[in-house]
Structures are given as structure tokens and as C-alpha cells.
Amino acid sequence: MSTNEYLFPRRLNRRDFLAASATAAAGLALPSAAHAEKSAPVRLGTGRWTYTLDESWGKLPAGMKYGFGCGIVVDSRDRIYVTSRSVSPCVAVFSREGKLLETWSKDFGDKVGYSPEQIMATAHCIYWSKEKNGEFLYFTENSVKDDAKLGKRVYKTDLKGKVLYTIGNVEKESSTAQRFLWTNPTDVAVAPNGDIYIVDGYGSQIVSRFDKNFKHLKTIGGRSTKKGPDAEHGLFNTCHGVWVNTLKPTPEIYIADRTNGRYEVYDLELNYLRTISGDFVRNPCCFYQHKDHLYVPDLGALVVILDKHDQVVAKLGDGRGVKKEEFETGHANKFTTPHAMCVDSQGSLYVLEWVPYGRVRKFRHTPPAA
């Protein structure tokens, strides 16, 4: 990517250093400022499931800002990729420690075939996949009602954003582009054998399975006529997220049926197995698996952690009842609208929320010493 598309914090020159030193010296003359008490660390959870907010992580330099938080993933080197509805950046890549490594905007748009403004208008989830021949990202796009040519696609890229395959609303089919009728795809998951599962969560409510080469194998779904956890199985009302759960001996497909307030579970052939619901399932967005647990960001203002038996082991940051505007200046220990999350190799959580300023945050895993 061209360097002018990367906006990192400005390097300090000698004049800046002298000015900063003078400011620091002035501060030393003000005991009340020098000895100001630090606020207590912000923590979530208890026991094994204790996390501490890293308040410095995920900051963008001047001139950049997040939009509505869309997707967040971590690769095998603990690099964190953040997508939001923003033109600068369209994608931000951070180290685990919080260093801004890359920002993708115009050059990424050129690869995708969109301007940064068009990427912002269609941005949705991102999925990371480690496959036999490398690591890849899968992006889903929302539709744009006043422009039928925009959105309604899923595309696979390498870790630098180079598009390798596109499926959905493509202008022309080729060896790397395939038409498929989606009205608003929202999430992707890849099985150990390479099969790809895609949900049309903001549109037709279908769930489609493809092989590793995007050959269509099966589609189920449609919109449920009932609402709630007891709605018809195999039909959905905002099937927003999909995940291949490998915590059991046989992998299973988990679908976040958001507006119905349930997780629907299927086998790899997309045959219905069971439904998970309860007071911990409000408006689930998607899933993330780390070691022996499944993590669920729920738009209903919390993050849920399940064990391999689908039992809840933690409910984190329940912000139900807090007004959304209050989160801009307070309630750091609560969530408002978690839209996506991931977990790094050290067990730290990264949660991205559906608010106009993104609210992407890292919570370090800090259980008490045994």
C-alpha cells in the first residue's frame, strides 16, 4: 500500500521535544496536578473470567476516526484487524500491544473495486480463517438500496487485502468471481474441511454451504413467521452470525438468530440439531471460539462465555438499562451494543460495538493468582 494512505502519529522533532519538556516542567510546579490520583482499573467479571480494560489500546491518530463498529478478528501473529463504517480508515490493523501497524483506505478500495465512501456504505463483518495454504480474511457487504450495483457480496482476501475470490453481486463471472443471490449477507464461517457457510442475515434469511472452491452445496432457511425462541426451526429472523463450533468431537454449525433471541445449532450438512435460549440470549450477533470456550457478543449489551456443553460460565459487562448516550463519558465497565469480538493468544478480549464512534476496546485477561 502507498505510504500516503497510512496516517501514523507524527514523529517529534527537536522543537516539539523542547515544547513538551517546557510543558512537563510547568506541570512540576503544580503539585495538585503532579500528584493527581489515578482512577482505579476498569474490570469485568470474576475469578477465572476476570478482565481489565487496556485504556490505551485501539487509539487512532489525529485525522482518523471509527464509524459504526462492524468486525474485528485476530490472526495467528496476534495482529488485530478492525473494520468500521469509516472512510479513514476502512480497516485498521493493530499489534496486540496496541501499536497501529497499518491502515487500509483508498488502496484497499482499489482492490475491492470501490471508493472508501462505498466501502463505508457497505461495510459489515470480517472473518479470519487459517487454511492449508495460508491465512485469509472473508468480508461481507451490506446492500445499498439506492444503488443495486453496490454491496451484496462476500469476498476472500489475503492478509494484505488482495481480493482472491468474490461471490454474490458481481458484474461479470470469471474464475475468481461468481454470481449468487444474496440480498444482505452478514457473516461467514469456514469448517475444518474447507467448507464455507454464509448467512444472509439482513436479507433473505438463508444459510448457504459451499465447498472450499465456492461450489454451492446446500441452502436452507427463509424468514420465520413467528418471533422468539420458539419460532420454526430452520427459519430465521436476522440470522446475523454463523460459526463452526469444534469444541465437541463432531463439529457443529451455530447460527445467531438475533431477533428471535436464540442460537440455532445444525450439523455440517445443515440438518437441525437443537436450539439454545435463555435469559443470557438477547440479541446475539456472532460467535468466537478460543481454546475450550465459545464467546458471544450480544447486541443486548453483554458478552457471554459458554463451555463446550453450552453452559454459561460468564456474563460480562451487562449494560442493559443504561442509555446509549451515557456510554460516551462513562460506564467503562459495561457494554452497550457488542457487534463483534475476538480473543488473542493470551486470552484477552477485543470487543467492537455498534455505535457511531466504534468503541473498540481491549480487555486483558487478568484472573487472580491461584
C-alpha positions as CSV (number, residue, x, y, z in Angstrom):
1,M,0.0,0.0,0.0
2,S,1.2,3.5,-0.8
3,T,2.6,5.2,2.3
4,N,0.3,8.3,1.9
5,E,-2.6,6.1,2.9
6,Y,-1.0,5.3,6.3
7,L,-1.6,8.0,8.9
8,F,0.6,7.3,11.9
9,P,1.3,9.6,14.8
10,R,3.6,12.4,13.8
11,R,7.3,12.0,14.8
12,L,8.6,14.6,17.3
13,N,11.3,16.9,16.1
14,R,13.7,18.9,18.4
15,R,11.3,21.9,18.6
16,D,8.4,19.6,19.7
17,F,10.6,17.9,22.3
18,L,11.6,21.3,23.8
19,A,8.0,22.4,23.9
20,A,6.9,19.1,25.5
21,S,9.8,19.5,28.1
22,A,8.6,23.0,28.9
23,T,5.1,21.8,29.5
24,A,6.3,19.0,31.7
25,A,8.4,21.4,33.7
26,A,5.4,23.7,34.2
27,G,3.4,20.7,35.4
28,L,6.0,20.0,38.1
29,A,5.2,23.4,39.6
30,L,1.6,22.3,40.2
31,P,1.6,19.7,42.9
32,S,-2.1,19.1,42.6
33,A,-1.7,18.1,39.0
34,A,1.5,16.2,39.6
35,H,0.0,14.1,42.4
36,A,-3.4,13.6,40.9
37,E,-4.7,10.2,41.8
38,K,-5.1,7.6,39.1
39,S,-8.5,6.2,38.6
40,A,-9.0,2.5,39.6
41,P,-8.6,0.0,36.8
42,V,-11.8,-0.9,35.0
43,R,-12.5,-4.6,35.4
44,L,-15.1,-7.1,34.1
45,G,-16.1,-10.5,35.5
46,T,-14.8,-12.5,38.5
47,G,-12.5,-15.4,39.2
48,R,-11.1,-17.1,36.1
49,W,-13.1,-14.8,34.0
50,T,-11.6,-11.5,35.2
51,Y,-10.6,-8.9,32.6
52,T,-9.0,-5.5,32.9
53,L,-9.6,-2.7,30.4
54,D,-6.5,-1.5,28.5
55,E,-7.5,2.1,28.1
56,S,-4.7,3.0,25.6
57,W,-5.4,0.2,23.1
58,G,-7.0,0.9,19.8
59,K,-6.5,4.6,19.6
60,L,-6.3,6.2,16.2
61,P,-4.1,9.2,15.3
62,A,-5.4,12.7,14.6
63,G,-7.4,12.8,11.3
64,M,-8.8,9.3,11.6
65,K,-11.9,8.0,13.4
66,Y,-14.0,4.9,13.7
67,G,-17.6,4.7,12.4
68,F,-20.2,2.1,13.5
69,G,-18.3,-0.9,14.6
70,C,-18.6,-3.8,12.1
71,G,-16.0,-6.6,12.5
72,I,-12.8,-7.5,14.5
73,V,-10.5,-10.5,14.1
74,V,-7.1,-11.6,15.2
75,D,-4.6,-13.6,13.1
76,S,-2.0,-16.2,14.1
77,R,0.5,-13.4,15.0
78,D,-1.9,-11.6,17.2
79,R,-2.5,-8.8,14.8
80,I,-5.9,-7.3,15.3
81,Y,-8.0,-6.2,12.2
82,V,-10.8,-3.7,12.9
83,T,-13.5,-2.7,10.3
84,S,-16.0,0.1,10.8
85,R,-18.1,2.3,8.8
86,S,-15.4,4.9,8.2
87,V,-13.5,6.2,5.2
88,S,-10.3,6.7,7.2
89,P,-9.5,4.0,8.0
90,C,-11.7,1.4,6.3
91,V,-9.6,-1.2,8.1
92,A,-7.1,-0.6,10.9
93,V,-4.5,-3.2,11.9
94,F,-3.0,-3.2,15.4
95,S,-0.5,-5.2,17.3
96,R,-1.6,-7.0,20.5
97,E,0.2,-4.2,22.4
98,G,-1.8,-1.5,20.6
99,K,0.7,-0.2,18.0
100,L,-1.1,0.8,14.8
101,L,0.6,-1.3,12.1
102,E,-1.5,-0.5,9.0
103,T,-4.5,1.4,7.8
104,W,-6.4,0.5,4.7
105,S,-8.4,3.0,2.8
106,K,-8.0,4.0,-0.9
107,D,-5.6,1.3,-1.9
108,F,-7.9,-1.3,-0.3
109,G,-10.9,0.3,-2.1
110,D,-9.0,0.0,-5.4
111,K,-8.5,-3.7,-4.8
112,V,-12.2,-4.2,-3.9
113,G,-13.3,-2.0,-6.8
114,Y,-14.9,0.6,-4.5
115,S,-14.1,4.0,-3.3
116,P,-13.6,4.4,0.5
117,E,-17.0,6.0,0.7
118,Q,-18.6,3.0,-1.0
119,I,-16.7,0.6,1.4
120,M,-18.0,2.7,4.3
121,A,-21.6,2.4,3.0
122,T,-21.4,-1.4,2.6
123,A,-19.1,-2.5,5.4
124,H,-20.1,-5.3,7.7
125,C,-18.4,-8.3,9.2
126,I,-14.9,-9.8,8.7
127,Y,-13.8,-13.4,9.4
128,W,-10.3,-14.8,9.7
129,S,-9.5,-18.3,8.5
130,K,-6.4,-20.4,8.7
131,E,-6.4,-22.8,5.9
132,K,-4.0,-25.3,4.4
133,N,-2.4,-22.8,2.1
134,G,-2.3,-19.8,4.4
135,E,-4.4,-17.3,6.3
136,F,-7.3,-15.4,4.8
137,L,-9.9,-12.8,5.5
138,Y,-13.6,-13.0,4.4
139,F,-15.5,-9.8,4.2
140,T,-19.4,-9.4,3.9
141,E,-21.1,-6.4,2.5
142,N,-24.4,-4.8,3.2
143,S,-26.6,-3.7,0.3
144,V,-27.2,-0.1,-0.8
145,K,-30.9,0.5,-1.5
146,D,-30.3,3.3,-4.0
147,D,-27.5,1.6,-5.9
148,A,-28.2,-2.0,-6.9
149,K,-24.6,-2.4,-8.1
150,L,-23.1,-1.9,-4.6
151,G,-22.9,-4.4,-1.9
152,K,-24.4,-7.9,-1.5
153,R,-21.1,-9.6,-1.9
154,V,-18.7,-11.8,0.0
155,Y,-15.0,-11.7,-0.9
156,K,-12.0,-13.6,0.3
157,T,-8.6,-11.7,0.6
158,D,-5.1,-12.4,1.8
159,L,-3.9,-10.6,4.9
160,K,-2.9,-7.6,2.8
161,G,-6.4,-7.1,1.5
162,K,-5.7,-8.6,-2.0
163,V,-9.1,-9.9,-3.3
164,L,-8.8,-13.6,-4.3
165,Y,-12.4,-14.5,-4.9
166,T,-15.8,-12.7,-4.9
167,I,-19.2,-14.3,-4.7
168,G,-22.6,-12.5,-4.9
169,N,-23.5,-9.3,-6.7
170,V,-20.7,-9.5,-9.3
171,E,-20.9,-7.7,-12.6
172,K,-19.3,-10.5,-14.6
173,E,-18.4,-14.1,-13.7
174,S,-14.9,-15.4,-14.0
175,S,-12.6,-17.9,-12.4
176,T,-12.5,-15.6,-9.4
177,A,-16.0,-14.2,-9.4
178,Q,-19.3,-16.0,-9.1
179,R,-22.9,-14.7,-9.0
180,F,-25.1,-15.7,-6.1
181,L,-28.4,-14.2,-5.0
182,W,-28.0,-12.6,-1.6
183,T,-29.9,-9.5,-0.5
184,N,-27.7,-8.7,2.5
185,P,-25.1,-11.2,3.7
186,T,-23.7,-10.7,7.2
187,D,-21.2,-13.4,8.2
188,V,-19.0,-16.2,7.1
189,A,-17.5,-19.3,8.8
190,V,-15.1,-22.0,7.4
191,A,-15.2,-25.6,8.6
192,P,-12.0,-27.8,9.1
193,N,-12.6,-29.5,5.8
194,G,-12.7,-26.1,4.0
195,D,-16.5,-25.9,3.5
196,I,-17.8,-22.3,3.7
197,Y,-21.0,-21.2,5.4
198,I,-22.6,-17.8,4.7
199,V,-25.7,-16.2,6.3
200,D,-27.9,-13.6,4.6
201,G,-28.8,-12.2,7.9
202,Y,-30.1,-8.7,6.9
203,G,-31.9,-10.1,3.8
204,S,-33.4,-13.3,2.7
205,Q,-32.6,-15.2,5.9
206,I,-31.0,-18.1,4.0
207,V,-27.9,-20.0,5.2
208,S,-25.7,-21.4,2.4
209,R,-23.0,-24.0,2.3
210,F,-20.2,-24.1,-0.3
211,D,-17.1,-26.3,-0.7
212,K,-13.6,-24.8,-0.4
213,N,-13.8,-23.7,-4.1
214,F,-17.2,-22.0,-3.6
215,K,-19.2,-24.7,-5.3
216,H,-22.7,-24.4,-3.9
217,L,-23.7,-27.5,-1.9
218,K,-26.9,-26.6,0.0
219,T,-29.1,-23.7,1.1
220,I,-31.7,-23.7,4.0
221,G,-33.7,-21.1,5.7
222,G,-36.1,-18.3,4.9
223,R,-37.9,-15.8,7.2
224,S,-39.7,-17.3,10.2
225,T,-43.4,-16.4,10.5
226,K,-43.2,-16.5,14.3
227,K,-40.9,-14.5,16.5
228,G,-38.9,-15.6,19.6
229,P,-37.0,-18.7,20.7
230,D,-40.0,-20.9,19.7
231,A,-40.1,-19.8,16.1
232,E,-39.9,-22.5,13.4
233,H,-36.6,-24.3,13.3
234,G,-34.7,-23.9,10.0
235,L,-36.3,-20.4,9.5
236,F,-34.8,-17.2,10.9
237,N,-35.3,-13.6,11.8
238,T,-32.0,-11.9,11.4
239,C,-29.6,-14.9,11.1
240,H,-26.8,-12.5,11.8
241,G,-23.8,-14.7,12.7
242,V,-22.5,-18.2,11.9
243,W,-19.7,-20.3,13.4
244,V,-18.3,-23.8,13.1
245,N,-18.0,-25.0,16.7
246,T,-15.3,-27.6,17.1
247,L,-15.4,-28.0,20.9
248,K,-17.3,-31.3,20.6
249,P,-15.9,-34.4,18.8
250,T,-18.1,-33.6,15.8
251,P,-18.1,-30.0,14.5
252,E,-21.5,-28.2,14.6
253,I,-22.8,-25.1,12.9
254,Y,-24.0,-22.3,15.3
255,I,-26.3,-19.6,14.0
256,A,-27.0,-16.4,15.8
257,D,-30.7,-15.9,15.1
258,R,-30.7,-12.4,16.6
259,T,-34.2,-11.1,16.5
260,N,-35.6,-14.5,17.6
261,G,-33.2,-14.4,20.6
262,R,-31.7,-17.8,20.2
263,Y,-28.7,-19.8,18.9
264,E,-29.8,-22.5,16.3
265,V,-27.4,-25.5,16.1
266,Y,-27.0,-27.7,13.0
267,D,-24.8,-30.4,11.8
268,L,-22.3,-29.8,8.9
269,E,-25.0,-30.9,6.4
270,L,-27.2,-28.1,7.8
271,N,-29.6,-30.5,9.5
272,Y,-31.3,-29.1,12.6
273,L,-30.0,-30.4,16.0
274,R,-31.1,-28.1,18.8
275,T,-31.9,-24.6,20.0
276,I,-30.1,-22.7,22.8
277,S,-32.1,-19.9,24.5
278,G,-32.5,-18.4,27.9
279,D,-32.1,-15.1,29.8
280,F,-28.4,-14.9,28.6
281,V,-29.5,-14.9,24.9
282,R,-30.9,-11.5,24.0
283,N,-29.9,-10.3,20.5
284,P,-26.8,-12.4,19.7
285,C,-24.6,-11.1,16.9
286,C,-22.0,-13.7,16.2
287,F,-19.5,-16.2,17.8
288,Y,-15.8,-16.6,18.6
289,Q,-14.1,-19.7,19.8
290,H,-10.9,-19.7,21.9
291,K,-9.5,-22.9,23.4
292,D,-12.3,-24.7,25.2
293,H,-14.9,-21.9,25.2
294,L,-17.3,-20.1,22.9
295,Y,-17.7,-16.3,23.2
296,V,-20.9,-14.5,22.1
297,P,-21.1,-10.7,21.6
298,D,-24.7,-9.8,22.2
299,L,-26.3,-6.6,20.9
300,G,-28.4,-6.7,24.1
301,A,-25.5,-5.1,26.0
302,L,-23.3,-8.1,27.2
303,V,-20.7,-10.7,26.3
304,V,-21.5,-14.3,27.1
305,I,-19.0,-17.2,27.5
306,L,-20.1,-20.8,27.1
307,D,-18.3,-24.0,27.7
308,K,-18.4,-27.0,25.3
309,H,-21.7,-28.2,26.9
310,D,-23.4,-24.9,26.0
311,Q,-23.4,-23.9,29.7
312,V,-22.8,-20.3,30.6
313,V,-19.6,-19.7,32.6
314,A,-19.6,-15.9,32.5
315,K,-21.8,-12.9,31.6
316,L,-19.6,-9.8,31.1
317,G,-20.3,-6.1,31.2
318,D,-24.1,-6.2,31.3
319,G,-25.2,-2.7,30.3
320,R,-28.9,-3.3,30.0
321,G,-30.8,-0.2,31.2
322,V,-28.0,2.3,30.6
323,K,-28.8,4.9,28.0
324,K,-26.6,4.7,24.9
325,E,-25.6,8.4,25.1
326,E,-24.2,7.8,28.6
327,F,-21.5,5.4,27.3
328,E,-19.6,8.2,25.7
329,T,-18.5,9.6,29.0
330,G,-19.0,6.7,31.5
331,H,-19.8,3.1,32.2
332,A,-16.5,1.8,31.1
333,N,-17.2,-1.5,32.8
334,K,-20.3,-2.1,30.7
335,F,-21.2,-2.8,27.1
336,T,-23.8,-1.1,25.1
337,T,-24.1,-2.9,21.7
338,P,-21.4,-5.5,21.2
339,H,-21.4,-6.3,17.5
340,A,-18.2,-8.4,17.1
341,M,-15.3,-9.7,19.2
342,C,-12.2,-11.9,19.1
343,V,-9.7,-13.3,21.6
344,D,-5.9,-13.3,21.2
345,S,-3.4,-16.0,22.2
346,Q,-3.2,-14.7,25.7
347,G,-6.9,-14.8,26.3
348,S,-7.5,-11.1,26.1
349,L,-10.8,-9.9,24.7
350,Y,-11.3,-7.3,21.9
351,V,-14.9,-6.1,21.7
352,L,-16.3,-3.8,19.0
353,E,-19.6,-2.1,19.4
354,W,-22.3,-0.8,17.1
355,V,-22.2,2.9,18.0
356,P,-21.2,5.8,15.7
357,Y,-17.7,6.0,17.3
358,G,-16.9,2.3,17.1
359,R,-16.0,1.8,20.7
360,V,-13.3,-0.8,20.1
361,R,-11.7,-1.9,23.4
362,K,-9.2,-4.5,24.7
363,F,-9.8,-6.3,28.0
364,R,-6.7,-8.1,29.2
365,H,-7.2,-11.5,30.8
366,T,-6.3,-10.9,34.4
367,P,-7.6,-13.7,36.6
368,P,-6.4,-13.6,40.2
369,A,-3.3,-15.7,41.1
370,A,-4.1,-19.2,42.3
